Amino acid sequence: MDYLEQGLLAPARAQLEALEATAPADAGTQLLAAEIAWHDDRVRDSATFALAAARLATDDPDLGCDLVSALLRAGEVVAAREYLSKPGWSGGVSGACLARLADFRLGFGEYAESLALLDEALATGKGTAPIHFYRGRLLTFCGRLEEAETEYLHSLRLEPTLGEAALALATLRIQTLDSHHLPILQAGLQRVAHGTRDHAAFEFAHYKTLEDLGRYDEAWQALARGNAIMHARTRDYAQLQDAALQCSLEYYASHPLPQPADVPEGPQPIFIIGLPRSGTTVLERLLGNHTQVTAAGELFDFGRQLRWAGDHRHIQDDTFFRRMEGCDLGEVGRRYLAQTQWRAHGTRYFIDKQTSNWMVAGLLHAALPGARILHLVREPMDVCFSIFRAMFGDAYAIGNDLATLAAHYGKYRRLMSRWHALAPGAILDVPYEKLVQSPETTLREVLAHCGLEWEPACSDLSANRNPVSTLSATQIRQPLRAPSSGIWRRYAAPLRRLSEALSEG
């Protein structure tokens, strides 16, 4: 495994050959085979080897965690969950391993179990700054904000340059003149290594605090510095993301969607899609109030099943489209449901709020015609500035540069228009501003699209007390109010070119 982490495939293959000769029926051997297959772009083989490893016993907790990761990556969520529940293999683990186990549980929506694992790490003296941060993050998701603040402060006392803790602390609540953390942020900025991810996080935290305090000129300077650091670090990711989107645009400009598959039995997904920060969490929380709907969070399962179908690690390039032309999208849908229907917990629908599924929205419809697709639409400057002021890291690298973001927004709108043309009536556009200003009217339209009856509780955002693990975890617990539109106008001058580019696009 060390060879693979260093990118040394030849020695890794030699190690695998030796293990296959001496210990073929060993979990570690099968896991190494799964890792090599993944690096060789053999997704299906990687899944097969990971499943084989899961059938073998191991008492190595770190190897067990690596195996769960391999299963999840290959789209075998049910097997990963079952393996995680096996007794015996996870005893006496390190704090870092407990944190990994907690993260797995969080991915399954098991918040109490995740928190218990972090509590175990602290109780056994294995608490580190990252452990306290992870616990604070989980408490934030559960709405326990005062406890979360204590954990973030503790993590920064242990590691004053832990940028993600500083950013979480700043975004936990509105900072005021009487109560803010500016001294902690300024001290961290003096000590943090410049140009690092931690440095960028401190700049984003500094921006948020200065904006809350009404110091907008200084706030913009901090935001610009934070994005410049991240753009320098993630430029290659941004180019890959742009190339993938361009490839989709070109392919679907001249190719139809496959005919929709048959509708499998059992609970069906409601996909909520759209750009980040477009209001998807608001809709998820409102819709999740319905008695026939369960909110399952941001699932990666559909993309994983597309990778399995194409036997390719990427789902928006020439190789993928070439391989998918002969694939059965109905099988993709069936495999997706096999890995996700347990999340419905007895309701008719479960919400999959993986926002980036807008890039494959037409395939969602073709593979899962029983699904409902809701597309959040927000005013261009509001959503683009909201992306720019959030730190997404590698996951949404196009958000760190205004010119790149403007071009990306134009391509997003073109691809969504193409999906509407290819699958008329399959996708319901839900304007964010209308949702917030007229929730009942908008939700009645949403429920009609989903084939659900109106329930008055749906329009009460504060009634939903379930955990939420998105960037909106703190704001979403407040009652619905007028949309926070126009915040970008505080920075109209430096955002002028973005405004012009969006107007032209």
N, C-alpha and C positions, 0 to 999 in steps of 0.2 A: 504494500500500500504506500510505503514511503517513496518508492520509485515513481508511482503514478502521480503523487503530489508534486514531484519534481519534474514531471513530464517525460520521464525516462521509460518509454514503452518497451524497448527491447529487453532490458534487465527484468522488467515486470513479467514479460512473457516467459523468460527463462525461469524465473521463480515459480510461475504457475506450472510449467512443465515438470519441475522437480516435485512440487506438491502433489500434482496429479499422479505421479509415480509412487509416492510414499504414503499419501493420505488423501485419496480421492473422495472418500466419504466424510469429509471434514467441512464444517461450516465456513471456516476461513478460506479454504480452497475454492469453494463455490462462490464466496463473496468476491474473491480476487478475480475469478473468471467473469463475474458480473461487472466489475469495475473496468476490466480490460475491454469487454464487449461494448460497454458504454462509450469508452474512449475511441473505439473502432467504429462508432456509429452503427452498432447493431443493437438497436433498442429492444427488439423482441428477444434476442438471445440474453441480453442483460436481465430482462424480466424473468426468463426461464431459470437462469442461474441463481438469481436472488430468491425465487420461490423454492428452489432446491435447497439453498442454504437455510431457509426458514424451517425446513422440515428436519433439520439436523440440530442436535443439542450443542449449546455452548454455555460456559459459565463465565465468559469474559464480557463484562458489561459494556466496555468500549466497542468491542466487536459487535455486540448486540445492537448498539446504537447505530453503528455504521450499516448494519443490515437493514434496520428500519428505514434509514435514509435511502438505501438502494431500492427498497420496495416502494416507497413513496414516489421516488423519482421515476420509477418504471410504471407508475399508475396502479400499483397493487395495494390500494389503501386498506381494503378489508383484511388482507393478509398481514399488513403492517400492524393494524390494530389488534388482531388476534395474537400476533407474536409478542406485542408489547404487554399483553395480559397474561402471558405464560409465567407461572411462578418460578422462582429460583434463580433465573439468570441475572437479575438486576440487583442482587443484594450487595451491600458493602461498597457502593460506588462512590466515586469522587464527586466533589461539588460541581465540577464541569459536566460530568455525566448526568447528574441530577438535573442540571439546567437543560441539557438536551432532552431528557425524558419529559421535563415540564413543557418544553416547546412542542414536542410531539403531541402531548395531551391537549395543549392549546389548539393545535391544528385539528383535532378531533372535536373541538367544541367542549372539552371536558375541563372547565375552568376550575372547579373545586379540586379535582385531582392534580391539576397543574400547580395550583397554589400549595397543596399539601407537599408536593415534591420540593418546592423551594423552601418551605418551612422546615422540611427535614434537613436540607442543606445547612440552614442557619442553626438549627438545634444541635447538629453534630459538629459545630465549629468549622464548617466548610464554607462559611459565607465570605465571599469576596465582593469587591465593588461591583463587578458585573452581576453577581447573584442578587445583591440589593437592588440594582437597577431593574433586573428582570422582574423581581417581585413588585417593585413600584409600578412597572408597566402593567402587570397583571391586575394589580389593585385599581389602576386607572380604568382598565377595561371593565372592571366590576363596579365602577362608580364609587369606590372608596377613596376619595381624592385626598383627604387629609392624611390618611395613612400612606398613600402613595408619595405625597410630598416629603414625609419623614424618610421614606426609603431612598428617594432621590438625593436628599441632603446627606444621608449616611453614605451613599456610594461616592459622592463627591468629597466627603471628608477622607475617605479611604484612598481615593484616586482623583485628585483635583482636576486632572485634565481629561476626564472621561466625558467626551463631548456629547454622546447620546443622552447621558443623564442630565447634563446642563440644558439641552434642548427640551427634554421632557419636563423638566422643572419649570422652564419659562412658558411652555404652552399649556401647563396644567390649569391655569386660571388667568384672569385678567390681572396684570401687574398694576399696582397703584403707587402714588407718591408715598403713601404710608406703609406699604407692604410690597417690596420687590426684592429681587435677588441680583441687582446690578453689581454690587461689590464682588460677589462670587464669580460672576461672569467675567468681569474685568480682570480679576486675579487669574482666572483660568486662561484668558487670552494672553496674558503675560508669560505663562509657563508652557503652554501647549506648543508642540512642534509645528512650525509653520508649513502650510501646504498639505497637511494631513487631513484625513476625514474628520478627526476630532476637532481640528482647527475650524473646518467648515461648519461643524455643528455648533461650536461656540459662537461663530458669527451669526448664524441663523437665530440662535437663542438671544443674542445681543439685539438683533433686529427686532424680534418680537417684543422684547422688553421696552426698547426705546419707542416703538410705535405705540404701545400701551400708554406710555408716559407722555405721548404727544410730541416727541422730539423727532419729527419726520425726516429732516435732512440727515441727521446722524443715522436714523434707522435705515434709510435707503443706502447709505454708504456701507453699512454692515451687511445688508442683504446682497448688494452687488459684490462685495468681497466674498461672501459665502458661496454665491453661485459661480463666481470666477474660479474659486478653488475646485469646486465640484466639476465644473466644465473641463478644467485641465485634467482632472483625474478620470473622467468618464467619457471623453470625446470619442474614443473608439466604440464604446457601447452606443452612443448616440448615432453614430454613423451606421452601425449594424441595425439599429431599430428603424432608422429612416429607410435603409435599403430593403428591409423586410416589408415595410408598408408600401413602398414603391412597387415591389414585386407583386404584391397582392392587387394593387390598382391595375397594373398592366395585364395580369392574368385574367382577372374578372371583367375587364373591359371587353374581352372577346370570347369569354367562356360562360356558358349557362351553369346554373346550379344543378346538381343531380336531382332526380325526382325524390320527393320526401319518402322516407322509409315508413313501414307500418308502425303504428303506435304500440309500444310494449305496455304490458299491464303494470299496475302499481302506481305509487306516487310519481308525479311529474315535476320537473323543475320550472321555476319562474326565474328566468335570467334577467338580472338588472345590470345594464351595461352603460357605458359612457366614459367620457374622459375623467381622470381623477379630479376630485374636488367639484364635481358637477351636481352634487346633491343626491348621489346614489344611496348614501347611508340614511338620509332622511326618508326616502321612499321605502327602503328596506324596513326601517323601524315602524313606519305607519302600516305597511302591508303585513308586517309580522304580528300586528295586533289581531289579525283575523283568526278565527278559531280553526280554520281549515288550512292555515299556512304556518310553516316553521321556517325561521331564518337560520340558514346553515352557514352563513359567512362567505368569505371569498375563497372559493374552491378552485383548485388547479386541475381538476380531474378531466375536463374536456380537452384541454391542451395536451395533457398526458396521453389521452387515448388517441388523439390525432398523431402524436409522435409514434405510438405503438403501431397504428395503422400504416403509416408511411415508412416505418422502420428507419426513422431519421430523427435526429435530435432537434431539428429546426422545423417550424411549421409555416414559414413564409419565405421560402426560397425556391429556386427552379427545381432542385432535386425533389423537394416535397411535392410540388404541384405535379411533377412528372409521375411520381410514384402513386399519388392519390387518384389519378385518372382511372385506374382500374380497381380502386378499393371500394368496398361496400360500406357506405356511411351508416347504413342501418346497424352494422356490427359495431361501429364506433358508438352509436347511441346506446346499444344494448350493454356494451362494456361500461360506458359511463354510468348508466343506471345501476348496474351491478355493484359499482363502487360507491354509490351515493344514496341510494334509496333508504338505507338505514337511518339517514339523517332526518327523514321526515317525521319519525316518531309518531306514526299513526295518523298524520294529516294527509290531505289530498295533494298538497303541494309543498315543496321546499324551495327556499330562495337561494340561488347561487349568485352572489353579488361579486363575481370576478369581473371588475369593470373592463379589463382589457379584452374581454370576449367580444367587444365591438369589432375587433379586427377579424373575427371569424363568425360574425353574426349570421351570415347566410348559411354557413355549415351547421350552425346550431339548429336552424330550422329544418335543413335537409336530413340531419341525423336524428333529430328529436321533434317530430311534428306535433307531439302532444305537449311540448313545452310552450310557455308564453315568454315573449321577449319584450322587455320594457327598456326604452332608451332615454336616459336623462339628457336633456338639452338645456344648456345655460348660456347666458349672454357671453359672446366671445371674449371681451376684455375681462369680464369678471372671472371666467373660468381659467383663462390663460394666466392672469396675474395670481390667482389662487394657487396654480401649479408652481409658478415661479417662486412664490414665497414659502413653499413647503420643501422640505429636504427629502427627496425620494431616493437619492443615491443612484446606484446602478439600475434600479428597477425602472426608472423613467428618466433616463439620462437626457432626453431631449428637452426636459424642463429647465435645464441649467443655463440655457443661452436663449436670449429673446428672439434672435433671427431664426434659429433652429426651431423654436417653439411655434413661431408664426407659420413657418412652412409646414410644420407637422399638423397644425390645426387645419390648414387648407386641405391637406391630404385626408385627414380624418373626415371632413365634411364630404369630400368627393366619394370616399369609400362607403360612407353611410348612405349617400344618395344611390349608389350602385346597389347596395343591399335592398333598399326599398324597391328599386326597379326590378331586381331579380326575384324578390319574394314579396309581392305586393300584399299588404295587409298583415304580414307576419310580425312586424315590429311596430310597437306603439311608441311614438315620440311623446315624452312627458316633459313639458317645460318646467324647469325648476321654479322659476318665479311664480308661475300659476299654481304650482303645487303648494307653495308656502302661503301665497295670498288667498287662495280659494281651495283649501285642502279637501273639503267634502266634495265639491264639484269635480275636482280632478280625480280624486280617489274613486268616485263612482264610475268614471270612465275607465280607470285602471282595472277595477274589479270586473266590469263588464267584459273587458278584453280577456280577462283571465277566466271568465265563466263562473264568477263568484257572486254571491248575494251581498248586498250592502250590510255592514255592521257598524253602528255608531262609534264603537271604540276605535275604529281604524283612524279616525281623524285626531286622536289625542296622542301626541308624540310623547308626552311625559308619562303616559300610562305604561309604556314599555320599559320595564326595569331590567331586562335581560342584559347580560354582558355584551359589549361591542368592542371589537379589536381593530378599529381603524383610526386614522388620524383625527376623525371627528368624535372620538370617544368622550371628550369633555363637553363639547358644545351640544351634542345630540341629546343630552339629558335635560335640556331646557325646553319649555313650551315653544311651540311654533311662533315665530315672529317674522316681521318683514325681512325679506332677504337682504343679506349684507352686500348689496350691489354698490358699485361705485367707489369701493375702498381704493381702487387703483388711482382715482383722481387725485389723491394726495401726492401722487408721484407722477403727475401727468407729463411733466417735462421730460424726465428720463425714459418714460414709456411711450413717447410720441411716435417713435418709429414702429413699435409694436402695434399701436392703434392704427397707424396708416396702413401697415401691411395687412392687418385683419380686415380693414375696410376695403382694400383693393381685392383681397381674396374672396 
